[in-house]
Each structure stands twice: as structure tokens, then as C-alpha cells.
């Protein structure tokens, strides 16, 4: 039996709130178990609203008193909120409530993390702080007074007054309640100043616990670079006198863009060469930028309702990708973005959790913070920019900021500015927001008398609730290469708008080799028969970095699939082509490292399922292991020289150049370990002077054996550092051999330092194990049972994180009957739990539906 499920919310049923809010004043008197929140809110009737019922959201609140214009009232209270009669004229609502932050394990609303008070209000957490119209289209300026015995008391906006045990903050910019933030604790700041292009002096602070002082420099540097970049590229200057970032240990998300007070998961702020990897530094840079960019695309202009979530998230992901491409290697960034999209969003689009970028309905909005909304939403923005060109995109964005500043907007508002700025009709393009699923583009070709014709056909498979799909606008970027490798047609964009279309190229001396979907110009699956020889040719000659990598990736995928289905040996042509890429010193080391990374086990399982085969997780794992050994042996003459050549001179730098060298060096180390028994990896681990090298060598030892001593040494050295130990836990669960994965993970959950209520630690262990495909999908069903046990346990205290982790079961219906039966039993056991949360109830219901659909 589950908690009473909320009624589904439908996009078509949107109506504006019956009242506008002119001002919010909050007085928050902090106490771990008895925080008092006094609210004074100025309401007036909304002339655009027909429904004037006065309903304020509120959950887990104890109402102390309520008054309208100073007169006490007794509202009707339900578990969802309160209602009462109000005047048909402007009025002031006052209420006092009591809450218990220390008991708030869901980490939504106001809660405590190791003695620090902090908030997380997106999407619907503010209703756990006070009674309020907790919806994104209700925007108001906030003035906040905080009373407490902690030295640092922070909220949104600018500081206006403070004294011993209190502080007042004023945010002059109207904002929805989901952007409210409060932090109080024993904190120290790493600080700097920034002068905006408009001449405003801004105080910048990154607040951390005293023990973490010295680990915020890179976050601060990333913030300054983000502010400069947003001014130069988008013309957006910051608009307050202070910008605060706070690192919090217990946080469900990566970070939150609260106006002027960004709250971050500690893992995306804290960094030193000894404790953070190159990937950590890159993520800090990216996520700092993402949350800062929200100041305009999310804060100043927000969403009318949660169906429009991608309006802020997809756009801001696209902006942070542009930033990272400018800060680092644009080619490598694009490849990594596509790898993420395919691993997370394509899987989502192809399963029971498929939904459009703008859903039509939801039961629990927390479940729609998905790869589709974020990553596919960003791809839609990228396609739009490609279609209208950089100048048209810039004109449209300028119009968007000018017209909609201070508003809560819709996808229609967004597309309208593009139509006006560029003169394009985007009616058909809008289907990207309303249709779920990944389009398939089938390509055939012919060549006759110097004319080369591409026959293009698009089709999107059915998804839950959407059986029939209409053609979409697909910008297909392509080039043509001559048989000797010269480019005879530079990158050209064809707009595929119909179910079937042709593209004709005349005046060619010989049949060309097509380079299709350059730069991954649209989030589609390309279906075209090509030979291994053609892919090897593109790997050697393509001028488009993405397609050069894609050619190698597809060759590796075909090699692995052949090994799974036919027990074939790796094709020598592929091994030779891979060696040529590794030798090519003109290529970025980071690119070469990516070329050496094989397709993952889940990617291979999906490819097999797409071909109508039933994937065998153990066979896939074994094939990847055999291929790794074959690559190690074939390229053996290269490894020692490459390993030596890629050593970084001088002290550690997290910059892209050195990070790329370390990535390639560690890739070489991993292959060498398959030939030398791990001797070089042991030496590398012992000599490491930075976390990238230390954790990289430990990963190699875990994959190839002989890691026990290194694991013990690592734990003794880093047992005091929570974030570093997350890596130690996660690596073991992710890289455990299939036959040992369940036992290893179970032992990790029994470890004294497995603090399962901390989302980072839970994700490290249970999420890491779920990513161990052969271990999680163990034929015994023990992996399913282990994850189900922990999801049930976590759901009782933190439904949001538990529900998101349930996506481990997203692909259960693709496997053999025995595995399906065991996975379904685990899911049904979760569904039957007494008191199951709304979050988990919705997710498990959708996941179980996949089995019924597949059956």
C-alpha cells in the first residue's frame, strides 16, 4: 500500500493563481527541532485569474497563528495546505508556523546537514517552510530576517542589516518561492570582487566549513570566468551587490541556483590536487557556470509552470556546454556530451520512462528532473541555433531577455521570439518539445553519372502514451570525402522535415564517402549500412572531430557485438586503425584517450536489443574483457613510449592540456596492466602526487586484480575525507567482477563508514553497483534484491533520492525471461511496501508497466 497518490497534474489544466504577491517578509528564528517562521505577505486579486479561491500550499507545518489584515483567522487545513475566505481587495496575510529542520531527512525545505541549516526549495520545498502559493508563476520580492546563534546567516539578495545573532537580507528582484534560500552555520569564505560590464562592484564569496578552507579557490575562479563569459557571449551582467556560494555535505542534487545564494553539493565546490580528480575540476567549472547562468535563464526569467522546466534547464545546459567548450576542447566536450546523452537520455527515450521534453502530465514533479528535460532539452536549443545561425540566435536571445525579464514564461514564448527575430515558422520544430522518443534516420544512397543522391527517411518508434509520431525538423549536417580522403563538400546542413526526403549532389568525379550527422547535429539514431573499411577510412580522414571519433566507436561496437554473438576475434583492420589514432600526435591527447575507451556494457546491451537479440550481460562483459586484452597486445609497442611521453611537466594543473595528457597516460597504464600483471600500476599508485593519478591507478588495479593492499592504503590515508572516500566506495561497487559484485557491494553497505542517509555515499555504493551491469543483472536476481532492499529503506527517509535511484531498473524488460521474472518480483516488492512515497510509487508503477508492455 502506498501513500495517497496525488491527482495527476495536466499541462492543459493550467490556470493562473487567483492573487498576485507584492511583497514577502519572513522572520526565521532557527532551532533544530522548533524553528519558528513568521510570514507577512501582501496579496492582491489577480485580474487575469478567474478562480479566486485562496489556497496556500503547506506540508509538515504546525500552524501557530494566522491573521488577515491583523484580524486572527482559523483556516481549513489539509495535508496539502490551507484555505480560508479572503477580501476581494488587497490584503496582508500573516502566519506563524513551527518546523523541525533536524528531523527533515528528505532534504527538502529547511533541513540540517552536520550542524548547518540549509534549504532546498526546488521544485516544491518552500511549502515545507511556510504556507505559500508554492508555484513558479507567483513571483515577489523577499525580505528576510534570520535569528540564530550561528556566526554566518545568509539568504537571497543583498545584506541590509546585521547584529549579534541576527541578519537581514533583501532581494529586490521578484522571484518564485522555489528560488528562496537560507543558510546558517560555522562557515568561512574564500572571497574576491568582480566589476561587471555595467560598473557594479560585486562581492564574491564561496562559503565552506573551516576544515575545508583552502579548497574553494577553483570554484571562485570558475565563477569569475563564468561572469566574464556571460557578459561577453550573451551580454548578461550580474544584478546584485553580492554573490554567495555555499558547499553543503548533504544535498539531493548537484547544486541549486537560488537568486544570489547558490547552494552546492560539496563535491562540486571542494577541490585540491590531492583530493580532486581532473573530472572533479571539470565538473566544478561546469556546474558553477550552470548555476550562475541561471541568474538570467531561470531566475530573472523563470517557468510559468513545471511543464516548462526545460525552458530554464535545457537552455542553461546548452549555455554551460558552450562555456565548457570555450574553456576546454570543443571537440572533446561535444563527444563527451553525446556519450552522456546516449548513455542516459537515449536509454530513457527507449524505455518505460520515456516522456517529451515538455511532458503533458505528471504525478510527482521531482521525477521529471530527467536527462530528457536537461540533456535532450539542450540538444533542442543546439538544433535551433544551428537552424537560425549564430547571428539569428543572438538576436532572438536579446529579444527574449528584453521582452520577458521578470516574467514566468512558456515554450511558446521562447519560440515566438525566434520566429520574430528570424522570420522562421517553427510550428513543426515545436514537435521536439511534445514528442517523446529518439528519431531514427535511415539513409540509403546511389551514385550515377557524377550525381550522388541520399535517400533519407525518418521515423520515431512508439513510446508509452504516444504510439503515432509526426515527422520532425532534423538539421542533418554532412560533408563528402573523395576516395583519396579530400573533402569535396564541406559541412552543409540539410533540413529533414518530411518522413522521406532526398538530397542530391552533382558534379562529382567519383562516388564520395559521406560523413553524416557531423558534430552530432541532431539527437537521432543514424541507420545506414556501411563497411568496416569505410569506417576505418573516416577514422583516418574525416575532418569532423566528432565523426572521426564516431567512426572508431562504431567499429569498436561492431567488433564487440560480433564477439558476443559469433565469438569472433577482433578485426585486425580495427586494431590497426586504432593504433593509427593513438600514434597521431596531431590529435589532442584527450581525444586519443576517448578513442581508446570502449563502448560500455549497457550501450552494447541496448545495441543488441535494438537488433532483436536478447542481451546476455555476462557474455557482453566477457567480450569487453577479451577486446581490452587484444588491444593491449596489438598496441603493446606503443604503451611504454606513450606512458612516458604523456607525463606532465611541473606541478599539477587542472587545465585541459594537462588533464588530456593524464587521461591518455592512464589509458596506456590500463592496457599495460593487462600485460605486466599490474606492476606499473602499483608503482604509479605509490608515486602519485595528485588524486587523478592515485584514483586512476587504483581503478586499473581493481580491473586487473591485486588491489587489496592499495585499497587499504587508500582508506588509511583518506578515511577522514568524506568526498574522497565516496570515490573509494564507488570504485569497488562499480568495478567488482560480476561473480563478486553482489558480495562486494553488500560488504560495503556493512562498512562502518557507509552513511547511507548521505545522498553522495548512497549514490556511490548503490548507484555504483547499479552501473556494474553484469553484477546488477546477475542471473540469480541477487543484484535486483540488493538494490530493492536499499531503495525501500531510503524511500522512508529520502523519497527524492530513492526515486531517482530506481532508474537502475529502467532496462529490466530487455533481458531474458529468468532475469525479467526476478526483476519484476523486486519491483513488485517495492510497490507493495506500506507507506511507499509518491515519488517512488510513480516511478515503480511506470517501470512495471514496461514489463506488461514487453509481454
Buried (B, 14 or more C-beta within 10 A) or exposed (E): EBBEEBEEBEBEEBEBBBBBBBBBBBBBBBBEEEBBBBBBBBBEBBEEBEEEEBBBBBBBBEBEEBBBEEEEBEBEBEEEBBBBEBEEEEBBBBBBBBBBBBEBBBBBBBBBBEEBBBBBBBBBBBBBBBBBBBBBBBBBBBBBBBBBEBEBBBBBBBBEEEEEEBBBBBBEBBBBBBBBBBBBBEBBBBEBEBEBBEEEEBBBBBBBBEEBEEBBEBBBBBBBBBBEBBBEBBEBBBBBEBBBBBBBBBBBBBBBBBBBBBBBBBBBBBBBBBBBBBBBBBBBBBBBBBBBBBBBBBBBBBBBBBBBBBBBBBBBBBBBBBBBBEBBBBBBBBBBBBBEBBBBBBBBBBBBBBBBBBBBEBBBBBBBBBBBBBBBBBBBBBBBBBBBEEEBBBBBBBBBBEBBEEBBBBBEBBBBBBBEBBEBEBEEBBBBBBBBBBBBBBBEBEEEEEEBBBEBBBBBBEBBEBEEBEBBBBBBBBBBBBEEEEBBBEBEBBEBBEEEBEBEBEEBEEBBBBBBBBBBBBBBBBEBEBEBEBBBBBBBBBBBBBBBBBBBBBBBBBBBBBBBBEEBEBBEBBBEBBBBBBEEEEBBBBBBBBBBBBBBBBBBBBBBBBEEBEBBBBBBBBBBEBBBBBBBEBBEEBBEEBBEBBEBEEEBBBEBBBBBBBBBBBBBBBBBBBBBEBEBBBEBBEEBEBBBBBBBBBBBBBBBEBBEEBBEBBBEEBEEBBBBBBBBBBBBBBBBBBEEBBEBBBBBBEBEEBBBBBBBBBBBBBBBBBBBBBBBBBBEBBBBBBBBBBBBBBBBBBBBBBBBBBBBBBBBBBBEEEBBEBBBEBBEBBBEBEEBBBBBBBBBBBBBBBBEEEE
